[in-house]
Amino acid sequence: MSASPVELPRGFSSYVTNIGIKDSSDDFTVVAADSTVAAAGGFTRSRFAGPSVLVSRKHVAAHRARAGVVISKNANVATGDEGLANALEVARGVADRLGCSPYDVLIASTGVIGRQYPMDRVRDGLAALPAVLPGRSAADVARGIMTTDTVPKIAESTAGAARVVGVAKGVGMIEPDMATLITMVFTDAAIDGPRLDAMWRRVIDRTFNCVSVDTDTSTSDTAIVMASGAAGAVDHGALETALHEVALSLTKQVARDGEGAETLIEVRVDQARDAEQAKTVAKSIVNSPLVKTAIHGADPNWGRVAMAVGKCSQYTDIDQEKVVIRFGSQEVYPSPVDGGGLARLAEYMKGDDVLIHVSLKTGNSDATVWGCDLTDGYVRINADYTT
């Protein structure tokens, strides 16, 4: 993994600007391939999915795309027929400027729900879009899609001669049920669309679907991947590994930058009956407000973890007498911890990263999820979000 500055892979270019959606920060981002390329996408399962999700889900069904456009600071959700028409107009506008079919344009939106795009400004922005996009900076793309993020989120890896570069935004309303937030990943590896789609779904399930900030699934979750093919064919196993590395880095960056967050929480559940049980229990722990506040207060109160495991009552094979709970590498249940041990754990929990490790003793499967602590900063940010 490399820190920014990072360039987009070969075969991609970008354009990032401000068109006045909400304030003076960048809010209009387009990344385009030199031609129509293999693509795949994952989207929210929310019953309030926004027009951008509906349009992109339909357009990427053929596993191909030419460009992705993101309008930030306006979600265009719960906006009815007018909102859908506006999303389609954005796709057509980008397609007209690039000289491609509107069906080859994917769109994502993020921000306040229930507000129409300011279409006069959007149309001016579309009219100013260059036919040949001038940018190559992944950092610019990452900044252009931010809303309440405090830092841009970028990751890269390699697979043979190919590069994989990804950006993401998201710090709140994060409990993905497919992918997460807004994520765009680009590679210059050559791969066919259906194979890329299957690979991307596997990666999503082990990364973006394993992050949670506040248990709330967004209406706009979008994760797209595009492959230009400019680097030629690479080993598919190596490519999937690189995609996973990028997605995992972005997942952790999202959790670490959760609204008001001060601590990254990693929850590892192993010796579970199956992967579903492991992930369900892990999510129960990382999503618990009591666990989150204990982490924030550096309080090694393992009883809250036991509570979170125990409320997964659908799993009758979980036996409290067999479960093992650890903070970091220190077992806290069933083996008791003395006063000195608790003091050392409290110091450990003051760090930037805290691991909670639970062994269920119901089988041989495991899962790891990521989240963050719950602070008064989260409350303040979301109490004032629309004002």
C-alpha positions as CSV (number, residue, x, y, z in Angstrom):
1,M,0.0,0.0,0.0
2,S,1.2,3.5,-0.8
3,A,0.2,6.9,0.6
4,S,-0.9,9.7,-1.7
5,P,0.0,11.1,-4.1
6,V,-1.2,8.2,-6.2
7,E,-2.1,8.3,-9.9
8,L,-4.9,6.4,-11.5
9,P,-4.0,3.3,-13.4
10,R,-3.3,3.4,-17.1
11,G,-6.3,3.9,-19.2
12,F,-8.2,6.2,-16.7
13,S,-8.4,10.0,-16.3
14,S,-10.4,12.3,-14.1
15,Y,-12.0,15.7,-13.7
16,V,-12.8,17.1,-10.3
17,T,-14.4,20.5,-9.6
18,N,-16.9,22.5,-7.6
19,I,-20.3,23.3,-9.2
20,G,-22.0,24.7,-6.1
21,I,-24.0,21.8,-4.8
22,K,-23.6,23.0,-1.2
23,D,-20.5,25.0,-0.6
24,S,-17.1,25.9,-2.2
25,S,-15.5,22.5,-1.8
26,D,-15.2,20.0,-4.8
27,D,-18.5,18.2,-5.4
28,F,-18.5,17.0,-9.0
29,T,-16.1,14.1,-9.9
30,V,-15.8,12.1,-13.1
31,V,-13.4,9.2,-13.8
32,A,-13.4,7.8,-17.3
33,A,-11.7,5.1,-19.2
34,D,-10.3,5.7,-22.6
35,S,-13.0,3.4,-24.0
36,T,-15.8,1.2,-22.7
37,V,-14.3,-1.4,-20.3
38,A,-15.2,-4.3,-18.0
39,A,-17.0,-3.1,-14.9
40,A,-19.0,-4.4,-11.9
41,G,-20.9,-2.8,-9.0
42,G,-22.5,-3.5,-5.7
43,F,-25.3,-1.4,-4.3
44,T,-27.4,-0.9,-1.2
45,R,-30.4,-3.1,-0.5
46,S,-32.2,-0.3,1.2
47,R,-35.9,0.0,0.2
48,F,-35.2,3.8,0.0
49,A,-32.4,3.4,-2.6
50,G,-31.8,6.6,-4.4
51,P,-32.1,7.2,-8.2
52,S,-28.4,7.1,-8.6
53,V,-28.4,3.5,-7.3
54,L,-31.3,2.6,-9.5
55,V,-29.7,4.0,-12.6
56,S,-26.2,2.5,-11.9
57,R,-27.6,-0.9,-11.0
58,K,-29.3,-1.0,-14.4
59,H,-26.4,0.4,-16.4
60,V,-23.7,-2.0,-14.9
61,A,-25.9,-5.1,-15.4
62,A,-24.0,-5.6,-18.7
63,H,-20.7,-5.6,-16.8
64,R,-19.3,-2.7,-18.8
65,A,-18.9,1.0,-18.3
66,R,-17.0,4.0,-19.7
67,A,-17.2,6.4,-16.7
68,G,-18.3,6.9,-13.1
69,V,-19.6,10.3,-11.9
70,V,-20.1,11.3,-8.3
71,I,-22.1,14.2,-7.0
72,S,-21.3,14.8,-3.4
73,K,-23.2,16.7,-0.7
74,N,-26.6,15.8,-2.2
75,A,-27.9,12.2,-2.0
76,N,-30.8,12.7,-4.5
77,V,-32.8,10.2,-2.4
78,A,-36.6,10.2,-1.9
79,T,-36.9,12.7,-4.7
80,G,-39.5,10.9,-6.8
81,D,-39.7,11.0,-10.6
82,E,-38.0,14.3,-10.8
83,G,-35.0,12.9,-9.0
84,L,-34.8,9.9,-11.3
85,A,-35.1,12.2,-14.4
86,N,-32.3,14.3,-13.0
87,A,-30.0,11.3,-12.4
88,L,-30.6,10.1,-16.0
89,E,-29.9,13.7,-17.3
90,V,-26.5,13.6,-15.5
91,A,-25.7,10.3,-17.1
92,R,-26.7,11.6,-20.5
93,G,-24.7,14.8,-20.0
94,V,-21.5,13.0,-19.1
95,A,-22.0,10.6,-22.0
96,D,-22.5,13.4,-24.5
97,R,-19.3,15.1,-23.4
98,L,-17.3,11.8,-23.5
99,G,-18.9,10.5,-26.7
100,C,-20.3,7.3,-25.3
101,S,-23.7,5.7,-24.5
102,P,-25.5,7.0,-21.4
103,Y,-25.8,3.3,-20.4
104,D,-22.0,3.2,-20.1
105,V,-22.1,5.9,-17.4
106,L,-22.5,5.0,-13.7
107,I,-23.6,7.6,-11.2
108,A,-23.3,7.9,-7.4
109,S,-24.6,10.6,-5.0
110,T,-23.9,11.2,-1.4
111,G,-25.2,13.8,1.1
112,V,-28.5,15.0,2.5
113,I,-31.6,13.0,1.7
114,G,-34.8,14.5,0.3
115,R,-33.3,17.4,-1.7
116,Q,-33.4,17.7,-5.5
117,Y,-30.2,18.4,-7.3
118,P,-29.7,22.2,-8.1
119,M,-30.1,21.3,-11.8
120,D,-29.2,24.8,-13.1
121,R,-25.7,24.4,-11.5
122,V,-25.5,20.7,-12.5
123,R,-26.2,21.6,-16.1
124,D,-23.5,24.3,-16.1
125,G,-21.1,21.8,-14.6
126,L,-21.9,19.2,-17.3
127,A,-21.5,21.9,-20.0
128,A,-18.0,22.6,-18.7
129,L,-16.9,19.0,-18.6
130,P,-13.9,18.5,-20.9
131,A,-14.3,15.9,-23.7
132,V,-10.8,14.7,-22.7
133,L,-10.5,14.6,-18.9
134,P,-7.2,16.3,-17.8
135,G,-6.6,14.7,-14.3
136,R,-4.7,11.6,-13.1
137,S,-4.6,12.2,-9.4
138,A,-6.4,9.7,-7.2
139,A,-6.1,12.1,-4.3
140,D,-8.2,14.7,-6.2
141,V,-10.8,12.1,-6.9
142,A,-10.9,11.0,-3.2
143,R,-11.3,14.6,-2.1
144,G,-14.0,15.3,-4.6
145,I,-16.3,12.7,-3.3
146,M,-16.0,13.6,0.4
147,T,-18.9,14.8,2.6
148,T,-18.2,14.8,6.3
149,D,-15.0,12.8,5.9
150,T,-12.0,14.4,7.7
151,V,-9.4,12.9,5.3
152,P,-9.4,11.5,1.8
153,K,-9.3,7.7,1.6
154,I,-7.0,6.1,-1.0
155,A,-5.3,2.7,-1.4
156,E,-3.3,1.0,-4.1
157,S,-1.8,-2.4,-4.8
158,T,-0.3,-4.4,-7.7
159,A,-1.0,-7.7,-9.4
160,G,1.9,-8.5,-11.7
161,A,2.2,-5.6,-14.2
162,A,-1.2,-4.2,-13.3
163,R,-2.1,-1.7,-10.6
164,V,-5.2,-1.4,-8.5
165,V,-6.2,2.0,-7.1
166,G,-9.2,2.7,-5.0
167,V,-10.9,5.7,-3.3
168,A,-13.8,5.8,-0.8
169,K,-15.9,8.2,1.1
170,G,-17.9,7.5,4.2
171,V,-17.9,8.2,7.9
172,G,-21.5,7.9,9.0
173,M,-24.7,6.0,8.1
174,I,-22.4,3.0,7.7
175,E,-23.7,-0.5,8.0
176,P,-23.4,-1.8,4.5
177,D,-25.6,-4.4,3.1
178,M,-23.8,-5.1,-0.2
179,A,-21.0,-2.7,-0.4
180,T,-20.5,0.5,1.3
181,L,-20.7,4.2,1.2
182,I,-19.2,5.4,-2.1
183,T,-16.2,3.4,-3.4
184,M,-14.6,3.4,-6.8
185,V,-11.8,1.0,-7.6
186,F,-9.8,1.1,-10.9
187,T,-7.3,-1.4,-12.4
188,D,-5.4,-1.6,-15.7
189,A,-5.6,-5.4,-15.6
190,A,-7.4,-7.1,-18.4
191,I,-10.4,-9.2,-17.3
192,D,-13.8,-9.9,-18.7
193,G,-16.8,-8.3,-17.0
194,P,-18.6,-11.4,-15.6
195,R,-15.4,-12.7,-14.0
196,L,-14.7,-9.3,-12.6
197,D,-18.2,-9.1,-11.2
198,A,-17.8,-12.5,-9.4
199,M,-14.4,-11.5,-8.0
200,W,-15.7,-8.1,-6.8
201,R,-18.6,-9.7,-5.0
202,R,-16.3,-12.0,-3.1
203,V,-14.1,-9.1,-2.2
204,I,-17.0,-7.0,-1.0
205,D,-18.3,-9.7,1.2
206,R,-14.9,-9.9,3.1
207,T,-14.3,-6.2,3.3
208,F,-16.9,-3.5,2.8
209,N,-19.7,-5.8,4.2
210,C,-17.5,-6.2,7.3
211,V,-17.5,-2.5,8.4
212,S,-19.9,-0.7,10.6
213,V,-19.8,2.8,12.1
214,D,-23.4,3.2,13.4
215,T,-25.6,0.3,12.3
216,D,-27.4,2.5,9.7
217,T,-27.5,1.2,6.1
218,S,-27.2,4.1,3.6
219,T,-29.7,4.7,0.9
220,S,-26.8,5.4,-1.5
221,D,-24.2,2.7,-0.9
222,T,-22.3,2.2,-4.2
223,A,-19.1,0.3,-4.9
224,I,-17.9,0.1,-8.5
225,V,-14.8,-1.4,-10.1
226,M,-13.6,-0.8,-13.6
227,A,-10.8,-2.6,-15.5
228,S,-9.1,-0.8,-18.5
229,G,-7.0,-3.7,-19.6
230,A,-4.1,-1.4,-20.5
231,A,-1.6,-3.6,-18.5
232,G,-2.7,-6.8,-20.2
233,A,-3.8,-10.1,-18.6
234,V,-2.6,-11.0,-15.1
235,D,-3.1,-14.0,-12.8
236,H,-6.7,-13.9,-11.6
237,G,-5.7,-15.0,-8.1
238,A,-3.2,-12.2,-7.9
239,L,-5.7,-9.7,-9.1
240,E,-8.3,-10.7,-6.5
241,T,-5.7,-10.5,-3.8
242,A,-4.8,-6.9,-4.9
243,L,-8.5,-5.9,-5.1
244,H,-8.9,-7.4,-1.6
245,E,-5.9,-5.5,-0.3
246,V,-7.2,-2.2,-1.6
247,A,-10.8,-2.8,-0.4
248,L,-9.5,-3.9,3.1
249,S,-7.4,-0.7,3.4
250,L,-10.4,1.4,2.4
251,T,-12.6,-0.5,4.9
252,K,-10.2,0.2,7.8
253,Q,-9.8,3.9,6.7
254,V,-13.6,4.3,6.7
255,A,-13.9,2.8,10.2
256,R,-11.0,4.8,11.6
257,D,-12.6,8.0,10.2
258,G,-16.1,7.3,11.5
259,E,-17.9,10.4,12.6
260,G,-16.3,11.5,15.9
261,A,-14.2,8.4,16.1
262,E,-11.0,8.2,18.1
263,T,-10.4,4.4,18.1
264,L,-10.5,1.7,15.4
265,I,-12.1,-1.4,16.7
266,E,-11.3,-4.8,15.2
267,V,-13.5,-7.7,16.2
268,R,-12.3,-11.2,15.4
269,V,-14.6,-14.2,15.9
270,D,-13.2,-17.7,15.3
271,Q,-14.1,-21.3,16.0
272,A,-17.6,-20.6,14.8
273,R,-20.1,-23.0,13.2
274,D,-19.9,-21.2,9.9
275,A,-18.9,-17.9,8.4
276,E,-22.4,-16.4,8.8
277,Q,-22.4,-17.2,12.5
278,A,-19.0,-15.7,12.9
279,K,-19.9,-12.5,11.1
280,T,-23.2,-12.1,12.8
281,V,-21.7,-12.4,16.3
282,A,-18.8,-10.1,15.3
283,K,-21.2,-7.4,14.0
284,S,-23.3,-7.7,17.2
285,I,-20.2,-6.9,19.2
286,V,-18.9,-4.0,17.0
287,N,-22.3,-2.5,16.7
288,S,-23.1,-2.5,20.4
289,P,-23.3,1.1,21.8
290,L,-22.2,-0.3,25.2
291,V,-19.1,-1.9,23.7
292,K,-18.4,1.2,21.7
293,T,-18.6,3.5,24.7
294,A,-16.5,1.1,26.8
295,I,-13.8,1.3,24.2
296,H,-14.1,5.1,24.1
297,G,-13.7,5.2,27.9
298,A,-10.8,2.6,27.9
299,D,-12.9,0.5,30.2
300,P,-12.1,-3.3,29.8
301,N,-15.6,-4.2,30.7
302,W,-15.8,-7.7,29.1
303,G,-19.3,-8.2,30.3
304,R,-20.5,-5.9,27.5
305,V,-18.9,-8.2,25.0
306,A,-20.5,-11.2,26.7
307,M,-23.8,-9.4,26.4
308,A,-23.4,-8.8,22.7
309,V,-22.5,-12.5,22.1
310,G,-25.4,-13.6,24.2
311,K,-28.1,-11.6,22.4
312,C,-27.4,-13.6,19.3
313,S,-30.0,-16.0,20.7
314,Q,-30.8,-17.6,17.4
315,Y,-27.6,-19.6,17.7
316,T,-28.6,-22.2,20.3
317,D,-25.2,-24.0,19.9
318,I,-23.4,-21.1,21.5
319,D,-22.6,-22.2,25.1
320,Q,-21.4,-19.6,27.5
321,E,-19.3,-22.1,29.3
322,K,-17.2,-22.7,26.2
323,V,-16.9,-19.1,24.9
324,V,-13.5,-17.4,25.3
325,I,-13.3,-13.5,25.3
326,R,-10.0,-11.6,24.9
327,F,-9.0,-7.9,24.6
328,G,-5.9,-7.9,22.5
329,S,-4.1,-11.1,23.5
330,Q,-5.3,-11.0,27.1
331,E,-8.0,-13.5,28.0
332,V,-10.7,-11.9,30.2
333,Y,-13.3,-14.7,30.2
334,P,-13.6,-17.4,31.5
335,S,-10.1,-16.9,33.1
336,P,-10.4,-13.9,35.5
337,V,-8.1,-10.9,35.3
338,D,-6.7,-9.4,38.5
339,G,-6.5,-5.7,39.2
340,G,-3.1,-5.3,37.7
341,G,-4.2,-7.0,34.5
342,L,-7.3,-4.8,34.2
343,A,-5.0,-1.7,34.6
344,R,-2.8,-2.9,31.8
345,L,-5.8,-3.6,29.6
346,A,-7.1,0.0,30.3
347,E,-3.8,1.3,29.0
348,Y,-4.0,-0.9,26.0
349,M,-7.5,0.4,25.2
350,K,-6.2,4.0,25.2
351,G,-4.4,3.2,22.0
352,D,-5.6,4.0,18.4
353,D,-6.5,0.3,17.7
354,V,-8.3,-2.2,20.0
355,L,-8.8,-5.9,19.2
356,I,-11.7,-7.9,20.6
357,H,-11.2,-11.6,20.0
358,V,-13.9,-14.1,20.7
359,S,-13.8,-17.9,20.2
360,L,-17.2,-19.5,20.1
361,K,-16.1,-23.2,20.1
362,T,-19.0,-24.2,17.8
363,G,-16.9,-25.0,14.7
364,N,-13.9,-24.0,12.6
365,S,-15.1,-20.8,10.7
366,D,-14.1,-17.2,11.4
367,A,-14.8,-13.6,10.5
368,T,-13.3,-10.2,11.2
369,V,-15.2,-6.9,11.2
370,W,-14.2,-3.3,11.8
371,G,-15.8,-0.4,13.5
372,C,-15.1,2.5,15.8
373,D,-15.9,3.9,19.2
374,L,-18.9,6.0,20.0
375,T,-18.1,9.6,21.1
376,D,-19.9,12.8,21.8
377,G,-18.5,14.0,18.5
378,Y,-20.7,11.6,16.6
379,V,-23.8,13.0,18.4
380,R,-22.8,16.6,17.6
381,I,-22.0,16.0,14.0
382,N,-25.3,14.2,13.3
383,A,-27.4,16.6,15.5
384,D,-26.4,19.4,13.3
385,Y,-26.1,17.6,9.9
386,T,-28.6,19.5,7.8
387,T,-28.0,22.9,9.5
